[in-house]
Amino acid sequence: MTSKVVGPRAVVAGSSRRWVRLMPAVTALALCVCLLPATGILLTKFYGLIAGVGAVLTITQVAPLLLAVVRPLPAWGMMFTADVAGALVLRAADFPEQLMWPFPSTVILAHTAVCLALGLSERGRTLLLVWTVTAVANVMLLFFTPHGVEARNLLFTVLGGAALLIGGVLRERAEVRRKLVEQETISEAERARRTLLEERARIARELHDVVAHHMSVITVQADTAEYRLDRLPPEVREEFTNIAATARNSLGEMRRLLGVLRSSEETYEELAPQPGLAQIGQLVDATARAGVPVDFVPCDVEVPAAVGLSAYRIVQEALANVVRHAPGARTQVSLSVPEPGDGGDGAGRLNVLVVNGPPPQQPAAPLESSSTGHGLVGMRERVRLVGGTLELGPLPDGGFRVAARLPLSEEDST
């Protein structure tokens, strides 16, 4: 399958403002309205052409301005051909010496406008070719000048070249800016994707530690069943042996899969036991020592290890954001499991709530430039991991609220 090559387009074609996109058409129309009668009068009354010939030259030398709005290169070709033909016709006419030849002033103005449109839409190689053809034709015509060569006879080439150069520079500048914006957009998307992948890798490593503990317990219990339990039938012993072997194989597969993740990023913190609800109090105390008044409402309930770890990481990142962006703001951290009789749909879920008020003094810049690596992306990923819900956003008084609901069982997460 072949890809379609897209050529350059006018600078203003991609503008979001409608009046900017309409400006070339309005300008071309205004120039036509002004130059058509002016050129007709100049050719017939001052250069002495008959009305019919003057009218034909006027239309062919000015009307391509309208085509230049959408197709500048064909418009230039039509106008340039008409300009050269007009110069040859004027060579045979009897006109005063003070008038310009080979190209009248109105013709030069129309040609300069087309060259500007050409520079705004075509690439440098095309512009150089256009200017070369123009210069060669202008110089060749000067060999047949009826009144001698003057500097002003080269205005057609000089002004056309200046318009081509200005248009080309503006187009290149706009192209560079457009590519920079596209690159920034791509880079931002890549950064977001990289952050997401890094957080998922971290969650995978932590999940390995959580699951590995339970799998190890299963292996030990299955291996020691025949010694702990008396008079086990042979088929039951074989069943326990198979369970232990399956658990060991699963642990081996997990270690091999996580080996790549740990190979370059393994740290003592990741090898240490993973935190849970019991460690949130220590996290709150550390934040309070950093100068943030925190009211903590703990929850003494047994939760799955993955839920406890997710709750700890959510509170950790929320408090870190308070320290960075709202130092000194009073903060409330609350953990709760609603009773079935309390009503609502919160029963069977761990509610994690972190709310901070506005800071006493708005900092000029964040107090900490580093992050724990989780952020809002990490919060969402951890909540999604256990099948919970997350609500976060600013408060009317200038504070911020993070509310997560994490299911306490697999049935609640499905």
N, C-alpha and C positions, 0 to 999 in steps of 0.2 A: 504494500500500500504506500503510495507516494504522498509526501506532505506538500501542501500548497505553500509556495513562497509568497510571503506577504511583503510588499514593497513599503517604502516610507510613506507616511501620510502627513498632512499639514499639521503644524503645531497646534492650531486652535481646534482641530477636529475632535480631540479627546477632552476638551474643556467641559466642566460640569455646569458652567453658566451658559444659558441659552443665548444671551446677548453677545457673548464672545464668539460663539459658533456662527452667529448671523452676521458678525461684523465684516468678514471678507465679502459676502454677497452684497451687503449694503454699500460698502466702499466701491466695489466694482460697478454697481449700478450708478452711483453718484458720479464716478469718473466718466462713464459712458454718456450720461446726460449732459455733462459739461463739455466733453471733448468732441462729441459728434458734431454739434453745430460749429464749434470753434475750428475744427479741422476742415469742415466743408467750406467755411468762409475763407480760411487761410489759403486753401488750394485754389479756389475759383477766383477770388477777388485780388489776392496778392501774388500768387504764382501764375495766374492767367490760364488755368485749365478750364476746359469747357465743363458745363454743369454735369453732364452724364459721367464723364471720366472722373471728375472730382467726387461725385457721390459714390461711385464704386470704390475708389481708393479710400474714402473716408470710412465706409462700412467695413471694408476688409482690414483696415489698419487699427480700428478702434473696437469693433464688436467682439473680437476674441477675448477682450477683458472679461466678459461674462462667462466664457468657457473656462477661463483661468481659475475660477473659484473651485472647480471640481477636477479639471484636467489641465493643469498648467503647462505641461510639456507639449501636448498637441496645440494648445492655444498659442504658445510661443512660436511653434513651427509655422502656423498659419499667419501670424502677425509678421514674423520675420520675412517670410516670402513676399507678403504684400508690401512690406517696407522697401525691400530691394527693388521690386517691380515699380513701386512709386518713385524711387530715386531715378530709375532709368527713364520713366515718363517725364519727370521734372527736368531731366537733362536736356530734353528736346524742347522744353518750354522757354519762353523769353521772360525772365523774372529779374527784378533788381538785384544788384550785387550784394546789398546789405542783408538779404534773406539767406537763411541757412540752407546748405546743401551738403550731403545728399539726403538728410532727414530733417524735416521741419521740427519746430520746437514741440508741437502737440504730439507728433509721432514719437519723439524721444521720451516724452512724459508717459505715454501709453506703454511703450516698450519697457521703461524702467519699472512700472507697476507690475507688468507680467514677470519680469525678472525677479522681483521681490517675492511674488507668489511661487515662482519656480524654486528659489532658494529655500523657502520655508517647507517645501515638500519633497525635493529630490536630494540625492546623495552627492557628495563632492565630485566624483568622477563625471557625473552627468553635467554638473554645473561648469566644470572646467571645459568640457567639450562644447557646451553652449557658448561660453565666452570666447573660446578660440574661433568658432565659426563666425561669431559676430565680429570679432576683431579683423579676421581675414577679409570678410566681405566689406567692412568699412574701409580698410586700407586699399583694397582693390578698386573700390569706387572712386577713391581720391585721385587715382591716375587719370580719371576722366572729368575732373572738376572743371566747370566752365569759368570760374572766376579766381582760380588759384587756391592753394591749400592754406587753411588757417587752423589754429588750435581748436576752435570751436567745432570744427567738422568732425572731431573725434569724441564729442560729448556722448554720442550714441553708444560707443564702446565703453567709455569711462564710467558713465552713470549706470549703464547696464551691469558692468562688472561690480561696481560698488553695491548695487542692489542684490546681486547674486551673493556677494560676500556677506553682507549683513544678514540676509535671509538664511544662508547656510550656517552662520555662527549661532543665530537664534535657534535654529532647528537642532543643531548638535547640543546646545546647552539644554534645551528642553528634553532631548533624548537621554542625556546623561542624568538629569533629574528624575526622569521617569524610571530609568533602570535602577537608580539608587532607592527610590520608593519601593519598587518591586523587590529588590534585594533585602531591604529592611523588613518587608512583610514576610518574605521567605525565612529570614533569620529569626524573626519573632516566632513564627510557627514552628521552626526547628527547635528553638529554645524551649517552647512549651512542650513539644513532643519529648525532648530529651529529659526535661524535668519529670514528666509523667513516667517515662520508662525507668528513670533512676528510682523514683518512689516505688514503683511496682517491684523493682529488683530488691529494694530494701525490705518491702513487705514480704517478698518471697523468702528472703533469708530469715526473717523473724518467724515466719510461719514454719519454716523448717525446724527451728529450735523448739517451737511449741508442739508441733506434731511429733517430732522425734522423741520427745519425752514420753508421750503417751504410747507411741509404738514400742519404745524400749520397755515400758511397763508391761505391755501385752506379751512381748517376747519372754521376759523373765517369768511372768505368771504361767505362761504355757510350758516353758521349759521345766519349771519346778513343780508342776501339778502332780506328777507321779510320785514325788517325794512328800508333798504336803497332804495329799489325799490317799487314804487307804483303800485297798481292794478295788482299784480301777480296772475295768475290763480292758483287754488288749486293744479293742477297736477304739476305745476312748483315749488310751495313751497315744495311739497312732494319730488320732484327730488333733490332740494337743501338739504333737510333734509337727504336724503339717501347719498348724496355726503359727507356731514359733518360726518355722522355716519361711513361711509367707511374709511374716512381719520383718524378719531379717532381710529378705530380698527387697522388700519395699523400702527399708531404711537405706540399703545400699544404692538403690536407684535414686532416692532423694539426694543422697550425698554426692553422687556423680553429677546429677543435674545442677546442684547448688555449688559444685566445686568451681565452675567457671566464674560464678558471681563472687565467690569468696577469694579467688586467686589473687585479684589485684586490689581488693578493697577491704580485706579482712582486718579488723581492729579488735582491740580488747573489749570495747563496748559491745560489739556484735557477738563475741564469744561468751560474754557474761549472761547470767540468767535474765530473761526478758521481764520488764516491769509489768505491773498490773494495777488493779484498784488500790492495793495496799500501799503502793509507792506514790500515789497522787498526793497524799499528805506531805511527804517529803518535798515533792515538787512545789507545793504551795508555800511551804516554809522557806525554801530557797528564793522564791519570788518575793516574798515579804521582806527578806533580808536585803533584796535589791532595791527596796524603797517603794514597793507597790503594796498598799493595804489590801489584803485579800480576806474575804469571809468565805470559809470553807464549810460546806455541809456534806459530810461523808455518807457513804452507804455501805452498811455491813451486810453484804449479800454475796453468795457464791455465784460467780459468773464463769463462763467458758474462758479459757486462756486467751483465745483470739479476741474476744470481746473486751476483756480487761486490758490487753495490749493496745487495742484500737482506742479505747477510752483514754488511756494514759497519753498516747501520742497526740490525740486531739486537744486535751487540756494543755499539754506541753507546748504545742505550737500556738494555741490561743494566748497563753500567758506570755510567751516570747513576743508575740505581736504587741501585747499591751506594753511590755517593757520598751520595745523599740519605738512604737508610735504614740503611746499615751502614757509616758512615765508619770508615776504618782497618782494615776487615776484609781479611784476605788473600784474594786473588782469583786465579783461574786462567782464562786465555783460551787456548783451543786450537782450531786449524784443522787439519783433516786430511782426506785422501782415502784410504780403505782400498784396499789392493791387491786385485785379484781373488782372489789366492790366500790372503788372510787369512781367508776364510770369512765367513758372515753375509750379510746383505742390504745392507750399507753400501757395497759396491763401486759405483763410478760416481756417488757422491754426496759432496758436501762436508759434513763434520760440523763444526758450529760449537758449541762448548761454553764456557759462562761459568759458573763455580762460585765462590761466595764463602762464606767461613766466617762465624761470628758476629762482630759488632763487639767490639773490646776493651772498650768501655764503651757500654752501651745509651744512645743519645741520648734526651733528654726529648721532642724533636720533630725532624722531618726538618730537615736542615741547609739544604735548598733547597726553597723553596715552588713554584718554577717547574719546568716539565717541557719536554722537547724536543718534545712534541706527538705522540710515537709511543705509548709505553706498551705494555701487553700487547696492546691492540687492534691497534696498528701492527705488532707482531711477527707476530701471527697473519695479518694481511692480507698481509704481505710473503712469508711462507712459503706461503700459499695462492696467491699470484701465480705462483710458480715451480713449484708442485705438490709442495712438500716437506712435512715433518712437523715439529711443534714439541711439545716436552715441557718444562714448567716447573712449579715448585712449591717449597715450603720443604723443608729438610733436617732430620733429627732433631736435629742439633746447633745449630740456630738459623740456619743459612745458607740460601742459595737457589741453585737450579740452573736454568739455561736451556740446553736442548739442541735444536738445529735440524739437520735433515738436508735439504740442498738438492740436487736433481738437477742433473747437469752437462750433460744433453742433453735435448732435447724428448721422446725416446723414454722416458726415465726418469720424466718428469713426467706421462705419460699413463697 
